[in-house]
Amino acid sequence: MTQKRASRIGIAVAVSAGVLIGYLIFQTLAGFFFALYAGFLKGGDPEAMEAYTTQHLADLFLISAIGYAALVFAGLLIYKVIRPTSTFPDFIRFPVRVNPFVWIPGTYLLGVAMNLFLSNLITLIPFPEKWLADNAESVGMLSESNLLLMLIAQSLAAPLVEELIFRGVTYHCLRKAPIFKNTKVCIAVSAIIVSAIFGLFHGNILQAMYCFVFSMVLVWFVEQSGSIWYAVFAHMGFNSSWLPLLFIYKWYEKAAPMFKTFIFGIIVFILTVVLIYFSSFRKKAKSIPGDSNAVNG
């Protein structure tokens, strides 16, 4: 391996790790200062502090997600100003390769369908009870927060910041690093690494498993469109899958029957895949715009 190639790989790994570690540090600091604020409001009463923190969990997540997304966006813009000829941050541009009138609703519905399918699928497989309990606790953590804030945090802030970090900076750093000479191998390995990290970031085994599968689909959207934005729309659909059900089931608060949501998920998934697949016969570029095997363009 040449020194130049090793340097590019090192830069890619360092940038990827830096963005991911920065996200963890930012969330940790946000949680620390939020706890201090809760202690100040509740006079240091542990039970009152815990109740307040749980009630305002969506607020905390929303603040940390938007704040870190703004920092990453600012970093990319500064990089573009410093290196105007670089193609590295081009993944934040809105894509022009595909038909947005098909892809925006199509990717959103596909995200909805995948959530319905995967969340019901795990109930049909005899996973250990602890895995199921951990998943239920993690999924329900935001449910005690304000509904509007929960919607903004889950359906807008989380998809934006996570796509920017994972399928944006991290994936593109690895994708453009010359780890392998074969482009398809680079894509596959980068997708697997990013999806594995994305799964582990969600903190429990079941979420790690289905987030890995979902991430592989999101990477495909990025590769097809050359941008993170359709992955963002699909992620929005995945995180807000309960919203369409409000219009389908009049009494959704009583919980829609699992069989109906399972079948609905399969049908929507098949229809949107077919729709997106046939719409992909377009003026197709085979790789990400400005693709070169270098992080620094």
Secondary structure, DSSP 8 states (H G I E B T S, - for coil): --HHHHHHHHHHHHHHHHHHHHHHHHHHHHHHHHHHHHHHHTTT-HHHHHHHHHHTHHHHHHHHHHHHHHHHHHHHHHHHHHSTT--GGGGGS---SS-HHHHHHHHHHHHHHHHHHHHHHHHHS---HHHHHHHHHHHHGGGGS-HHHHHHIIIIIHHHHHIIIIIIIIHHHHHHSTTSSSHHHHHHHHHHHHHHHHHHTT-SHHHHHHHHHHHHHHHHHHHHHSSSHHHHHHHHHHHTTHHHHHHH-TTGGG---HHHHHHHHHHHHHHHHHHHHHHT-SS--SS-TT--S-TT-
